[in-house]
Amino acid sequence: MLISSGRERERRCRLMIGQETTGWQTVTAWWRDRLDYRWLTRTLDARGALAVMKGGVAVGGAALLVFSALNLESADGPVGAWRLVTMFNIAATLTWVFYWSLAPWPGERTSLILMAFADVMITGVCLVESNRLFGAFGLLQLVIPGSYLAIFHGPRVLAVHGMWSVLSILILTWLMMRDADSATTVSIVLTMASVAVLVLPALHFCYWVLRMDALTDPLTGLLNRRGLDYYVSSWFEPGTHDSIALMTIDLDRFKQVNDMYGHRAGDRVLARTAACLLEARPQAAVVTRSGGEEFVVLAPLTARVAVSEAERLCQAIESAVEPVTASIGVAVASDSTSRDAEQLLRSSDSAMYQAKQLGGNTVVLAT
């Protein structure tokens, strides 16, 4: 039965586990994916990269500070009361530079407020320029906060930044129409729009595809161990879920499949198991392949329901992925207890080994 699985069946398996997708499905997944700000900042901090990013943001603010100061002294700079706007921006930008140089890394909401403030400052400095052409090219500085938003806040926030950039460009275009010929105006508008609106989303999309590839198991299309940590880290915060169940699933007799039929047959068993788990998983569950023939299912379930669902998964694997069966260990953490993902994983792993010692094809709840 392992050898006779045809190409069409394998194709259906790949479709089910997400290894075959259309371009539109990929773009839709990119748009809907919510970047985990806290996970990203923790990861960068653990690798010593957060301090580098912090310095880069401060340098970007310093560049805007120099730009504003030079504009103030330029012959083509703001005149009259508009000079007060530029002086305010200089003071605000100086505060920005000191903040990013001395303060700790901001939380998610503060981060968004700071970048929104940067967008407003850049647009304000460019609009008060008496030389509209110089002010128009100054709007290219919107790429600086846009790049930050692309890294730390995802496509939806980046889209809002893009709309602000377009609005700024349109206002400045209207002002330029009075001082420049239409051909020059159109050329400048197209240049700014391509850089401020099109380039950053394209770069972020490529970055997202590569990130997802790093968080995904290439054989089954499921999330890998790092992907599990990325997508469910917020689950363990107080008040998120009343109860969290983690199931560690290990395939029984998988080594025999490899020895008798070869590793290609073993790979097909793993792909079919992944498809089976995705089809039979509890509602709102996350399925991952943690390594080898081991899978992890995480779901917001109570202990009683989790054991029942684990038994159902056990039966589904026995029916759909013969000749292997599954040993499943279940560990549950409630909101009233100290919830730690690593501890929950160790508990379910220990319960899974108890299930294997009982002969396999069974479920054990960690106590």
Residue, then its C-alpha position, 0 to 999 in steps of 0.5 A: m500500500l505504501i509503494s502503490s500510492g499514485r501521483e494524484r494521491e500524492r498531489r492531493c496530499r501536497l495540496m492539503i498540507g500547503q506545498e502547492t499553492t497559487g500565486w494569489q493564495t501566497v499573496t493572500a497568506w502574506w497579507r493576512d499574516r500578522l507579524d509577532y512583534r514581541w517574538l521578533t524583538r526577542t529573537l533579534d535581542a537574543r542574537g545581539a541584533l536589536a542594538v544594531m537596529k536601534g542604532g540604525v533607527a537613531v542614525g535615520g533620525a539624525a539624517l532627517l535632523v541634518f536635512s531639516a537644519l540644512n533646509l532652514e539655512s538654505a536660500d530655497g528653504p521655508v520662509g516666514a511663519w513656515r520656518l517655525v514649522t521646520m524649527f519645531n521639526i528640528a527639536a522633535t527630531l533631536t528628541w527622536v535621536f536621543y530617545w532611540s539612542l538612550a531609551p529601551w526598545p519600545g513596545e509595539r504601540t509606542s513603536l507605531i506612534l513613533m513611526a507615525f510621528a516620523d511620517v508626519m515630520i518628514t511630510g511637514v518639512c517637505l511641504v514647507e519648502s519654498n523650492r517644490l522640486f527639492g521638497a518633492f525629492g525630500l519625500l523619499q525619506l519616507v522610505i526610512p520609517g517605511s523600511y522599519l514598518a516593513i520589518f517590525h509591523g507587517p504588510r497591513v501597517l505598511a499599507v497605511h504608511g503607503m497611503w500616507s506616502v501617496l497622500s503626501i505625494l499628491i499634495l506636493t504634486w498639486l503645489m508643484m503644478r503651479d511652478a513646474d511643467s507637467a512633464t517634470t511633475v509627472s516624472i517626479v510623481l512616478t519616481m516617488a511613487s515607485v520608491a515609496v509605494l511599490v518597492l517596500p511592499a515588494l521587498h517585504f513580500c520577498y522577506w516574508v516568503l523567505r521567513m516562512d520558508a525558514l519556519t516551515d518543514p520542507l517535507t510536510g509543509l507544516l510549521n517546524r519547531r521554530g515556526l511553532d514558537y513563532y506562531v503560538s508564543s502569544w498563546f502563553e500570555p495570561g488571559t489569552h486562553d483558559s486552557i492550552a493542550l499540547m499533544t506530542i505525537d510519535l509514529d510507531r513502527f516508522k523505522q520498520v517502514n524505512d528499513m523495509y521500503g526505503h526512505r522515500a516510502g518513509d517520506r510519503v508516510l510523513a506527508r500522509t500523516a501531516a495531511c491526516l493531522l491537518e484534516a482531523r485536527p481540533q478547531a483552532a489547533v496548530v500542527t507542526r513537525s518537530g523532527g523525525e517522525e514526531f509531530v506536535v499539535l497545540a490547541p486551546l482545550t481542557a484536559r478532558v477534551a484534549v484526551s478525547e481529541a488525541e484519541r480521535l487523532c490516534q484512530a485517524i492515523e491508524s486508519a489513514v496511514e497504515p502500517v504505522t500507528a501513533s503514540i500520543g502524550v498530552a499535557v495541559a496548562s490552565d490560565s491559573t497555573s504558570r504556563d511555559a511552552e518548554q515545560l509543557l513540551r517536556s511534559s507531553d514528550s514524557a507522556m508520549y514515551q509512556a504511551k510507547q512503553l504501553g505498546g503504542n497506539t494509545v494516549v497518555l495524559a501527563t500528570 
